[in-house]
Amino acid sequence: MIYFDSAATTLEKPPQVPRISAWAMTHLASPGRGGHAPGMGAAELMYHMREQAARLFHVGDPERVVLTCNATHGLNIAIRSLVGPGGTAVISGYEHNAVTRPLYAIPGVKVKVAAGALFDPDGVYAAFEREVTPDVDAVICNHVSNVFGFIQPVDRIAKLCKKRGVPFIVDASQSAGTLDVDLEGWGAAFVAMPGHKGLYGPQGTGLLLCGGEAQPLLYGGTGSLSARQDMPDFLPDRLEAGTHNVCGAAGLLAGMRFVSQKGVGRIHAHERALAGRMMDRLERVPGVTVFRGDSQSGLCSILIDGMDCEDVGEELAHRGIAVRAGLHCAPLAHQTAGTQDTGTVRLSFSAFNCSDQVDRAAAVIRTLAGTAEK
């Protein structure tokens, strides 16, 4: 199988990721729940995981790295910490349902969309300049669009938020592990990310980097201050109620070490090269629309004239090529780009893909496009 759906989850992992996850399952217990060797070993591993993340994402204090179930979990914490009933949030025109649904679940919330044209960072920034005012409770923006790979101008938006005194939340779901993610440099209140995509960790893991004060989403035992009936007022305990996913954290640690050793810049360059190769080949195929721009990560979205994108995805799957088709849980992005009626077919790459796979997949898509023309 050729797997081109790494924007959903990286399927091929470094071998040390499943190996250490399996080891942790039978050797480590619950951190903070005992002074015995399995419990202390789990606590040590959790701290090493936080240290690795702090180095990778420029977090001054490893205790401000919180383990979550996924990026959605972290975004819910971040949003609920900053936006209350009747509050106001500004979001980009390319946000995922992991941002929009938590916002619209808050009673009376006002959501302002700073929409700019696809692959137009200046236009996006200008939209944020118009919408970000001192009465806004939070600005939320993804670093990279999961649909089009559009790299948004988060550096500039971060400076704007700082200047206007508005907390900034970054969704790094598509950039962690491939672009520089800088909590302190951005001055962000929160940065959320999954563990199972560009960090090559297991599913069911994520990280929330906390630059500001956070409110718990879950309440329960933490192994600390057990006599009290309120949650601890310190991180990470305040946001980590219940038993930790130690096996997942072990795999995530191994995945982050892989990313650090290989180099974020090298991984990004490799993925961009593959995406560029795919787009070069498909742009020459009659009937294929390729969404391409200068400010783009290693991801390629396409349409084939005369074929529903879901049908394209199924046909490719039958031929052993895994892609994502449809709205990608981001209807707002499609509305902004004008593809809400069609969706797109998304091909996304990882450090383990190669040029030969791109060429083989492009040949299959060329055949499908020729069939659709008839």
C-alpha positions, 0 to 999 in steps of 0.5 A, a space after each residue: 500500500 502507498 500511504 498518503 494520509 499522514 495529515 490524518 495520522 502517520 501510519 509508518 512509525 519509527 520502530 522504537 515508537 511501538 517498541 517502547 510503548 509495548 515495553 511501558 505496558 508491562 514495566 511502568 505503572 501510574 506516575 504519582 501513585 506510588 513510591 515503588 519502582 514501576 510508579 517512579 519509572 513512569 514518573 521519570 518517563 513522563 518528565 523526560 517526555 515533557 523535557 523533550 517537548 519543551 526543547 522541541 517547542 521552546 517551552 521554558 518550564 517542562 511542567 507547562 507541557 500537558 499530556 492530552 488525548 489529542 489536539 482536540 482535547 487540548 484546544 477544548 481546554 485552551 478555548 474554555 480557559 479563555 472564552 466564556 459565555 457571551 465572549 468573543 473569539 477571532 479565528 482564521 478562515 481555515 479552522 478545523 471543527 476542533 476549533 469551531 465546534 468548541 466555540 459554538 458550544 459556548 452559549 452566546 459566543 460571538 465568532 469573528 472570522 478573519 478570512 483571507 484568500 487561499 495562499 495569501 498570507 498578507 490577506 490573512 494578516 490584514 483580515 486579522 488586523 481588522 478583526 482583532 480588537 481589545 474586547 476580543 477574548 482570544 484569537 485562534 489560528 491554525 499554523 497550517 491548514 489541514 485541507 490545503 497545507 496553507 502556512 498561515 502567518 502565525 508569527 505576524 498574528 502573534 505580534 499583533 495579538 501581543 500588541 493589542 493585548 489579546 491571548 493567542 491560541 495556535 493549533 499546530 496539528 499540521 505543523 508540529 514536527 515539520 515547522 518551527 513551533 515556538 511557544 515563547 517566541 510567539 508569546 502564545 497563551 496555548 499551543 495544541 498539537 496531536 502526538 500521532 501526526 508529525 511527531 510520529 507518536 501513538 494515536 490517543 496522544 497530544 500535547 498542550 503547551 501552556 503559556 498562560 493560565 488554564 482551567 481544567 476540563 476534567 476533574 479528578 485524581 492527580 496523585 497530588 493534594 489528595 485531601 483537597 476537593 479542588 484541582 491543584 493550582 499548578 501544572 501539569 497536575 491541574 489539567 491531567 486528571 485521572 490515570 495517564 496514558 503512559 504507554 502513549 507518552 512513551 511512544 510520543 517521547 520516542 517519536 519526538 526524539 526521532 523528529 529531533 534527530 532527523 531534524 524538523 527542517 529536513 523533514 519539512 524539506 522532504 515532504 515539500 519536495 514530494 508534494 511539489 513532485 506530485 503537483 508538478 505531475 498532476 498539473 499537466 493532467 487534463 481535468 485535474 485541478 491542483 491547489 498550489 501556492 507559495 506558502 504551502 507545506 508538504 500536502 497536496 489537494 486536488 479535484 478531478 473533473 467529473 468525479 466526486 472526490 469521495 469516489 476518487 478516494 475509493 478508487 484510489 483505495 481499491 488500487 492500494 493508495 490511501 488518501 483522504 477525500 471530502 471536507 476533512 472535518 474543516 468545512 470553514 476552510 472549504 467555504 473560504 476557498 470556495 470548495 464547499 460543494 466539492 471537497 477535495 482529495 488530499 494527499 499528504 506525506 511523511 518522512 517515510 514516503 519516497 519519490 517512487 511512490 509519488 510517481 506511481 500514485 500520479 500515474 493512477 490519478 492520471 488514469 482516473 482522470 482519463 476515465 472521467 473525461 470519457 
